[in-house]
Amino acid sequence: MIFRNWLQDNSFIISGHPKPTYSYQRSFRLWRCLHMETVNIWTHLLGSIAFIVAGVALHQYAIATHIHLATGDKFAFGISISAAICFGLSTTFHTLRSHSYNVHHRWGRFDIFGICLLALGGGSSATYSAAHCDPTAQRVCWGLSSGAALAAAIVLFDTGGGGNTMRALRGGIFSALALTAMLPIFRGICKLGWNRAYTEIGAHCMFVVRLPERLSPGSFDIWGHSHQVHHVCAVVGQVFHGAALVVGHNYRHAHPHC
């Protein structure tokens, strides 16, 4: 029963589950195999590497071109760090799910921490850019983002990091985190974040209702199930977010007066 609740937490995925390895080395060797976690692992592994490279490239570009970055700008572009950490923890979690129940459970908590960190970083950076001329709105949005991330971490950690029975709760909390991160966009100051909102919230909805595998159980065991869609949308959403920050930074420096 533990095995079923642990590795087979989606009744619409019939096959492709990696077998328990009880070994860190053998779990990482599964990177070379094709199974239901392969896409989950590689999308966030490549995403983590890409955001590390992007962060270093932005830093080097700023130095080479003598661009002055205020402290707030540096923290805003630090979203690449939170994205790299989040995707790195996610990669490790999906890799080590096959180790054992206890290891799966432990790294599930780290996965949740990474998601909360990403939501906090994304919301804070969007607020800095979108409400740059309204310090009061900045403080309110920062407070709400911090409170939502902390509350989400406490609730999800208290429930043991999820499991099949907590799927709806996780989806609801993650959607609330995404909405909180989008507060400055909803405020109407900046319109550049709608693409990120659509991809993230849409992915959360598919994650909760388990589309498309619910429509054809067994057809999306390896490719295209809801968790994979969620992973791809998370990376795409962060790309949109980073692009919006660059545009917002350029606009603010071209129009320095509020």
The 8 nearest C-alpha neighbors of each residue, nearest first, counted from 0:
[[1, 3, 2, 4, 5, 7, 6, 8],
 [2, 0, 4, 3, 5, 100, 6, 7],
 [1, 3, 5, 0, 4, 6, 7, 100],
 [4, 2, 7, 0, 1, 5, 6, 8],
 [5, 3, 1, 8, 2, 7, 6, 0],
 [4, 6, 2, 3, 1, 7, 8, 100],
 [7, 5, 8, 3, 2, 4, 16, 96],
 [6, 8, 3, 9, 4, 5, 10, 16],
 [7, 9, 163, 4, 6, 5, 10, 3],
 [10, 8, 11, 7, 12, 163, 13, 209],
 [9, 11, 12, 8, 13, 7, 216, 213],
 [12, 10, 216, 9, 213, 212, 13, 217],
 [13, 11, 220, 217, 10, 9, 14, 216],
 [12, 14, 217, 11, 220, 10, 216, 15],
 [15, 13, 16, 12, 220, 217, 35, 221],
 [14, 16, 34, 35, 220, 221, 17, 13],
 [17, 15, 14, 35, 34, 18, 6, 7],
 [18, 16, 97, 15, 34, 19, 35, 6],
 [17, 19, 97, 20, 16, 6, 98, 15],
 [20, 18, 97, 98, 21, 99, 17, 96],
 [19, 21, 98, 22, 97, 25, 26, 18],
 [22, 20, 98, 99, 19, 23, 97, 25],
 [21, 23, 20, 25, 24, 98, 26, 99],
 [24, 22, 26, 25, 27, 98, 21, 95],
 [23, 25, 27, 26, 22, 28, 20, 29],
 [24, 26, 28, 22, 27, 23, 20, 29],
 [25, 27, 23, 28, 29, 24, 95, 98],
 [28, 26, 29, 24, 25, 30, 94, 23],
 [27, 29, 25, 30, 26, 31, 24, 32],
 [28, 30, 32, 31, 27, 26, 25, 94],
 [31, 29, 28, 32, 27, 37, 94, 40],
 [30, 32, 29, 28, 33, 27, 37, 34],
 [33, 31, 29, 30, 34, 37, 28, 17],
 [32, 34, 37, 31, 35, 221, 30, 29],
 [35, 33, 15, 37, 36, 221, 16, 32],
 [34, 36, 221, 15, 37, 16, 220, 33],
 [37, 35, 39, 34, 38, 40, 93, 94],
 [38, 36, 40, 34, 39, 35, 33, 41],
 [37, 39, 41, 40, 36, 42, 227, 35],
 [40, 38, 36, 227, 37, 42, 41, 230],
 [41, 39, 90, 37, 38, 43, 42, 93],
 [40, 42, 44, 38, 43, 39, 45, 37],
 [43, 41, 45, 44, 39, 40, 38, 46],
 [42, 44, 46, 86, 45, 41, 90, 40],
 [45, 43, 41, 47, 46, 42, 90, 40],
 [44, 46, 48, 43, 47, 42, 41, 49],
 [47, 45, 43, 49, 44, 48, 42, 234],
 [46, 48, 83, 86, 44, 50, 45, 49],
 [47, 49, 45, 51, 46, 50, 52, 44],
 [50, 48, 46, 52, 47, 51, 45, 53],
 [51, 49, 53, 79, 52, 47, 83, 48],
 [50, 52, 48, 54, 53, 49, 83, 47],
 [51, 53, 49, 55, 50, 54, 56, 48],
 [54, 52, 50, 56, 51, 55, 49, 57],
 [53, 55, 51, 57, 56, 52, 79, 50],
 [54, 56, 58, 52, 53, 57, 59, 51],
 [57, 55, 53, 59, 58, 54, 60, 52],
 [58, 56, 60, 54, 59, 55, 53, 61],
 [57, 59, 55, 61, 56, 60, 54, 62],
 [58, 60, 62, 56, 61, 57, 63, 55],
 [61, 59, 57, 63, 62, 58, 56, 64],
 [60, 62, 66, 58, 64, 59, 63, 65],
 [61, 63, 65, 59, 60, 64, 58, 66],
 [64, 62, 60, 61, 65, 59, 66, 58],
 [63, 65, 61, 66, 62, 60, 59, 67],
 [66, 64, 62, 63, 61, 67, 60, 68],
 [67, 65, 61, 64, 68, 62, 63, 60],
 [66, 68, 65, 69, 61, 62, 64, 72],
 [69, 67, 72, 66, 73, 70, 61, 71],
 [68, 70, 72, 71, 73, 67, 74, 66],
 [69, 71, 73, 72, 74, 68, 75, 67],
 [70, 72, 74, 69, 73, 75, 127, 68],
 [73, 71, 75, 69, 74, 70, 68, 76],
 [74, 72, 70, 76, 71, 75, 77, 68],
 [73, 75, 77, 71, 72, 76, 70, 124],
 [76, 74, 124, 72, 77, 73, 78, 71],
 [75, 77, 78, 73, 74, 72, 79, 124],
 [76, 78, 74, 79, 75, 80, 73, 81],
 [79, 77, 76, 81, 80, 120, 75, 82],
 [78, 80, 82, 77, 50, 81, 54, 83],
 [81, 79, 83, 77, 78, 82, 84, 51],
 [80, 82, 84, 78, 117, 83, 79, 85],
 [83, 81, 79, 85, 80, 84, 117, 86],
 [82, 84, 47, 80, 86, 50, 81, 85],
 [85, 83, 87, 81, 82, 86, 88, 80],
 [86, 84, 113, 82, 88, 87, 83, 114],
 [85, 87, 43, 89, 47, 83, 88, 84],
 [86, 88, 84, 90, 89, 85, 47, 83],
 [89, 87, 91, 85, 90, 110, 86, 84],
 [88, 90, 86, 92, 110, 87, 91, 85],
 [91, 89, 40, 87, 93, 88, 92, 44],
 [90, 92, 94, 88, 89, 93, 95, 87],
 [91, 93, 89, 106, 95, 94, 90, 96],
 [92, 94, 96, 90, 91, 95, 40, 89],
 [95, 93, 91, 92, 96, 90, 26, 27],
 [94, 96, 98, 97, 92, 93, 26, 91],
 [97, 95, 103, 93, 98, 94, 92, 99],
 [96, 98, 19, 95, 20, 99, 17, 18],
 [99, 97, 21, 20, 95, 19, 96, 22],
 [100, 98, 102, 21, 101, 97, 103, 19],
 [99, 101, 103, 102, 104, 5, 98, 96],
 [100, 102, 104, 103, 99, 105, 98, 106],
 [103, 101, 105, 99, 104, 100, 106, 98],
 [104, 102, 96, 100, 101, 106, 105, 107],
 [103, 105, 101, 107, 102, 106, 100, 108],
 [106, 104, 102, 107, 108, 103, 101, 109],
 [105, 107, 109, 92, 108, 103, 104, 102],
 [108, 106, 110, 104, 105, 109, 160, 103],
 [107, 109, 111, 106, 160, 110, 105, 112],
 [108, 110, 106, 112, 111, 107, 113, 88],
 [109, 111, 107, 113, 89, 108, 112, 88],
 [110, 112, 108, 114, 113, 109, 115, 107],
 [113, 111, 109, 115, 110, 114, 116, 108],
 [114, 112, 85, 116, 110, 111, 115, 117],
 [113, 115, 111, 117, 116, 112, 85, 118],
 [114, 116, 118, 148, 112, 117, 113, 119],
 [117, 115, 113, 119, 114, 118, 120, 112],
 [116, 118, 120, 114, 81, 119, 115, 82],
 [119, 117, 115, 121, 116, 120, 122, 180],
 [120, 118, 116, 122, 117, 121, 144, 123],
 [121, 119, 117, 123, 78, 118, 122, 124],
 [120, 122, 118, 124, 119, 123, 117, 125],
 [180, 121, 123, 125, 119, 120, 124, 118],
 [122, 124, 126, 120, 125, 121, 141, 119],
 [123, 125, 75, 127, 121, 126, 122, 120],
 [126, 124, 122, 128, 127, 123, 129, 121],
 [127, 125, 123, 129, 183, 124, 128, 130],
 [128, 126, 124, 131, 125, 130, 129, 123],
 [127, 129, 125, 131, 126, 130, 247, 124],
 [128, 130, 126, 189, 188, 131, 127, 125],
 [131, 129, 133, 132, 126, 137, 127, 128],
 [130, 132, 128, 127, 133, 129, 134, 137],
 [133, 131, 130, 257, 134, 129, 256, 137],
 [132, 134, 130, 136, 135, 131, 137, 129],
 [135, 133, 137, 136, 138, 132, 131, 130],
 [136, 134, 138, 137, 133, 139, 140, 130],
 [135, 137, 139, 133, 134, 138, 140, 130],
 [138, 136, 134, 140, 135, 139, 130, 126],
 [137, 139, 141, 135, 136, 140, 142, 134],
 [140, 138, 136, 142, 141, 137, 143, 135],
 [141, 139, 143, 137, 142, 138, 144, 136],
 [142, 140, 138, 144, 143, 139, 123, 137],
 [141, 143, 139, 145, 140, 144, 138, 146],
 [142, 144, 146, 140, 145, 141, 147, 139],
 [145, 143, 141, 147, 146, 142, 179, 119],
 [146, 144, 142, 148, 143, 147, 141, 149],
 [145, 147, 143, 149, 144, 148, 150, 142],
 [146, 148, 150, 144, 149, 145, 143, 151],
 [149, 147, 151, 115, 145, 150, 146, 119],
 [148, 150, 152, 146, 151, 147, 145, 153],
 [151, 149, 147, 153, 152, 148, 146, 154],
 [152, 150, 148, 154, 149, 153, 155, 147],
 [151, 153, 149, 155, 150, 154, 156, 148],
 [152, 154, 150, 156, 151, 155, 157, 149],
 [155, 153, 157, 151, 156, 152, 150, 158],
 [154, 156, 158, 160, 157, 152, 153, 151],
 [155, 157, 159, 160, 153, 158, 154, 152],
 [156, 158, 154, 155, 159, 153, 160, 152],
 [159, 157, 155, 156, 160, 161, 154, 165],
 [158, 160, 156, 157, 161, 155, 104, 108],
 [161, 159, 156, 108, 155, 107, 158, 162],
 [160, 162, 165, 159, 158, 166, 155, 163],
 [163, 161, 165, 164, 166, 160, 8, 4],
 [162, 164, 8, 166, 165, 161, 4, 9],
 [165, 163, 162, 166, 161, 167, 168, 8],
 [166, 164, 161, 168, 162, 163, 167, 169],
 [165, 167, 169, 163, 168, 164, 170, 207],
 [168, 166, 170, 169, 207, 165, 171, 164],
 [169, 167, 171, 165, 170, 166, 172, 161],
 [170, 168, 166, 172, 171, 167, 173, 165],
 [169, 171, 167, 173, 168, 172, 207, 203],
 [172, 170, 174, 168, 169, 173, 167, 175],
 [171, 173, 175, 169, 174, 170, 168, 176],
 [172, 174, 176, 170, 175, 171, 169, 177],
 [175, 173, 177, 171, 176, 172, 200, 170],
 [176, 174, 172, 178, 173, 177, 179, 171],
 [177, 175, 173, 179, 174, 178, 180, 172],
 [178, 176, 174, 180, 175, 179, 173, 181],
 [179, 177, 181, 175, 180, 176, 174, 182],
 [180, 178, 176, 182, 181, 177, 144, 175],
 [122, 179, 181, 177, 178, 182, 121, 176],
 [180, 182, 178, 184, 179, 183, 185, 177],
 [183, 181, 185, 179, 184, 180, 186, 178],
 [184, 182, 186, 126, 185, 181, 129, 125],
 [185, 183, 181, 186, 189, 182, 187, 190],
 [184, 186, 182, 187, 183, 181, 188, 189],
 [187, 185, 183, 184, 188, 182, 189, 181],
 [186, 188, 185, 184, 189, 190, 183, 129],
 [189, 187, 129, 186, 184, 183, 190, 130],
 [188, 190, 184, 129, 187, 191, 183, 192],
 [191, 189, 192, 184, 193, 187, 188, 185],
 [192, 190, 243, 189, 193, 194, 184, 240],
 [191, 193, 195, 194, 190, 184, 240, 196],
 [194, 192, 196, 195, 191, 197, 190, 184],
 [195, 193, 197, 196, 192, 198, 239, 236],
 [194, 196, 236, 198, 193, 192, 197, 239],
 [197, 195, 193, 199, 194, 198, 200, 192],
 [196, 198, 194, 195, 201, 200, 199, 193],
 [197, 199, 195, 201, 232, 196, 200, 236],
 [198, 200, 202, 196, 201, 197, 232, 195],
 [201, 199, 203, 202, 197, 174, 198, 196],
 [202, 200, 204, 198, 203, 199, 197, 205],
 [201, 203, 229, 199, 205, 200, 204, 198],
 [202, 204, 206, 200, 201, 205, 170, 207],
 [205, 203, 201, 207, 206, 202, 200, 208],
 [206, 204, 210, 202, 208, 203, 209, 207],
 [205, 207, 203, 209, 225, 204, 208, 226],
 [206, 208, 204, 205, 209, 170, 167, 203],
 [207, 209, 205, 206, 210, 204, 213, 167],
 [210, 208, 206, 225, 205, 207, 213, 212],
 [211, 209, 205, 212, 213, 225, 208, 214],
 [210, 212, 213, 214, 224, 209, 225, 215],
 [213, 211, 210, 216, 215, 214, 219, 224],
 [212, 214, 210, 211, 215, 209, 216, 11],
 [215, 213, 212, 211, 216, 210, 11, 209],
 [214, 216, 212, 213, 218, 217, 211, 219],
 [217, 215, 11, 212, 218, 213, 12, 214],
 [216, 218, 13, 12, 220, 219, 215, 11],
 [217, 219, 216, 215, 220, 212, 12, 221],
 [220, 218, 224, 222, 223, 212, 221, 217],
 [219, 221, 12, 217, 35, 218, 222, 14],
 [222, 220, 35, 219, 34, 15, 223, 224],
 [223, 221, 219, 220, 224, 38, 35, 227],
 [222, 224, 219, 227, 228, 225, 221, 220],
 [223, 225, 219, 227, 212, 226, 222, 211],
 [226, 224, 228, 206, 227, 209, 210, 205],
 [225, 227, 229, 228, 224, 206, 230, 39],
 [226, 228, 230, 229, 225, 39, 224, 223],
 [229, 227, 225, 231, 226, 230, 232, 223],
 [228, 230, 202, 226, 232, 227, 231, 225],
 [231, 229, 227, 233, 228, 232, 226, 39],
 [230, 232, 228, 234, 233, 229, 235, 227],
 [233, 231, 235, 229, 198, 234, 230, 236],
 [232, 234, 236, 230, 231, 235, 199, 229],
 [233, 235, 237, 231, 236, 232, 46, 238],
 [236, 234, 232, 238, 237, 233, 231, 239],
 [237, 235, 195, 233, 239, 234, 238, 232],
 [236, 238, 240, 234, 239, 235, 241, 233],
 [237, 239, 235, 241, 240, 236, 242, 234],
 [240, 238, 242, 236, 237, 241, 195, 243],
 [239, 241, 237, 243, 238, 242, 236, 244],
 [240, 242, 244, 238, 243, 239, 237, 245],
 [241, 243, 239, 245, 244, 240, 238, 246],
 [244, 242, 240, 246, 241, 245, 191, 247],
 [245, 243, 247, 241, 242, 246, 248, 240],
 [244, 246, 248, 242, 243, 247, 249, 241],
 [247, 245, 243, 249, 248, 244, 250, 242],
 [248, 246, 244, 250, 245, 249, 243, 128],
 [247, 249, 245, 251, 246, 250, 244, 252],
 [250, 248, 246, 252, 247, 251, 253, 245],
 [249, 251, 253, 247, 248, 252, 254, 246],
 [252, 250, 254, 248, 253, 255, 249, 247],
 [251, 253, 255, 249, 254, 250, 248, 247],
 [252, 254, 250, 251, 255, 249, 248, 256],
 [255, 253, 251, 252, 256, 250, 257, 249],
 [256, 254, 252, 251, 253, 257, 250, 132],
 [257, 255, 254, 251, 132, 252, 253, 131],
 [256, 132, 255, 254, 131, 251, 133, 130]]
